Amino acid sequence: MVTPLCLLYCLLFSTWLLPISISEMVFLPLTHSLSKARFTTPHHLLKTTSARSAARFHHRHRSHKPVPLPLSPGSDYTLSFALGSPSSPTVSLYLDTGSDLVWLPCSPFECILCESKTPPLTPPLNLSSSATAVPCKSSACSAAHSSLPSSDLCAISRCPLDSIEMSDCNSFPCPPLYYAYGDGSLIARLYKDSLTLPNSLSVQNFTFGCAHSTLGEPVGVAGFGFGQLSLPAQLSSVSPQLGNRFSYCLISHSFDADKVRLPSPLILGRYEDKEKQMGNEIAEFVYTNMLSNPRHPYFYSVGLEGISVGRRNIPASENLKRVDRRGSGGMVVDSGTTFTMLPANLYESVVGEFDARVGRFYKRARQVEEETGLSPCYFYDNKVAKVPGITLHFAGNGSGVVLPRRNYFYEFIDGGDGVGEKRKVGCLMLMNGGDEEELRGGPGATLGNYQQQGFEVVYDLEKRRVGFARRHCSSLWDSLKNQV
């Protein structure tokens, strides 16, 4: 049944067709693009993934406007939807909470230097007859061009001066966008068309970027960060309850494709009072407030107070607890980075404490560290290596977020290739992001998606907070859907 509020929105905006009440939650599947086909060894997979995590993190400190950096296969979560009519072929894009634009490859499409990259997940989009170019005078065009005034954008689009003065440049399209990545780039134009999600939820006049040419980037991105053009923002403009609060629960995989046969749930309109009304007794969220970032307003930044290794709490430096006027500091909660990145001083303290506890019993695997980009790594003969627990302490969340062992210590087999001895090895999956001087003007740390596995992570845009709750993600979808 469509509620009166939904009818009001539809009349006001003429954009949404909702087959359900907007007071309900909407469930969407996130598919993991895990593939070991491109990697000859676990070392190769880890080296590639750690290098991409580092490239994404450091690019955010070099660019005046950070943009999404899709990761290597083995660490990405994709969202699928249709553009044009509901019967149009679906497109699959990387979900990214660290960016605020939805863009995708469009036909004809050329990807330069993409021979070693993952093939496109779906064919390039053929724009439908209903697609229209976003005009240069629109707020969407200004938002995509770092808030450049519409008069400047229309001048770039060669709209005549008298038309600019009369605000009559509707026939002139928004200029192309150039986005630079850590190891790639793209040029895209803005269009509007209807978007249909897997549950038949549909929106008209959805703004997206259409790229015909990219360098090293064959797959598009669904931006879920703060910003006018992100998918949640475009949803919340007409359905605030759905767009202002969303969550995902990433299934734990340990780089094993057999563990991700079920989708990870993405939930729009995630409210705890609904759980209480349904009598759902699942773990409550532990919240921490979002920090405003004047330079990177689309980031979900939070304050990190410290990290516990076993029972020892290692306090974080002041720049991780807040964000200054230049956009420096804080920790970004990011679905698009694989491994957590820490500033050098905190990383070295955590590693020092970890090694003091583990290094007494196990030999360091120095060669494995060089081959994977992760450190420290250890050889062990036991069935299971003994390692201390790790807890993240965010500002205002009390006891902290206790990470499951598999979220920070990856165990695999080294050798067995006919050259070296076959041995068990385990590596700490936290990375050194560099010293504070290098990190000025950008995030002090990033919480990667690997460390978020097995948690439902909720983004409450209305109350400006991020929450964490331990979940069995593979069963969360069914347990919630059975209640609505």
Secondary structure as UniProt FT lines:
FT   HELIX           4..13
FT   STRAND          16..17
FT   TURN            22..23
FT   STRAND          26..32
FT   TURN            37..38
FT   HELIX           42..62
FT   TURN            73..74
FT   STRAND          77..83
FT   TURN            86..87
FT   STRAND          90..96
FT   TURN            97..98
FT   STRAND          102..112
FT   TURN            115..116
FT   TURN            129..130
FT   STRAND          132..133
FT   TURN            136..137
FT   HELIX           139..144
FT   TURN            145..147
FT   HELIX           150..156
FT   TURN            157..158
FT   HELIX           161..165
FT   TURN            166..167
FT   TURN            170..171
FT   STRAND          177..180
FT   STRAND          185..196
FT   TURN            198..199
FT   STRAND          202..215
FT   STRAND          221..223
FT   TURN            228..229
FT   HELIX           231..236
FT   TURN            237..238
FT   HELIX           240..243
FT   STRAND          245..249
FT   TURN            254..255
FT   HELIX           257..260
FT   STRAND          264..268
FT   HELIX           272..277
FT   TURN            278..279
FT   STRAND          286..291
FT   TURN            297..298
FT   STRAND          301..302
FT   STRAND          304..309
FT   TURN            310..311
FT   STRAND          312..315
FT   HELIX           318..320
FT   TURN            325..326
FT   STRAND          331..333
FT   STRAND          340..342
FT   HELIX           344..358
FT   TURN            359..361
FT   STRAND          363..364
FT   HELIX           366..372
FT   STRAND          377..380
FT   STRAND          390..394
FT   TURN            395..396
FT   TURN            398..399
FT   STRAND          401..402
FT   HELIX           405..407
FT   STRAND          409..414
FT   STRAND          423..428
FT   STRAND          430..432
FT   TURN            436..441
FT   STRAND          445..447
FT   HELIX           449..452
FT   TURN            453..454
FT   STRAND          455..460
FT   TURN            461..464
FT   STRAND          465..470
FT   HELIX           473..481
FT   TURN            482..483
//
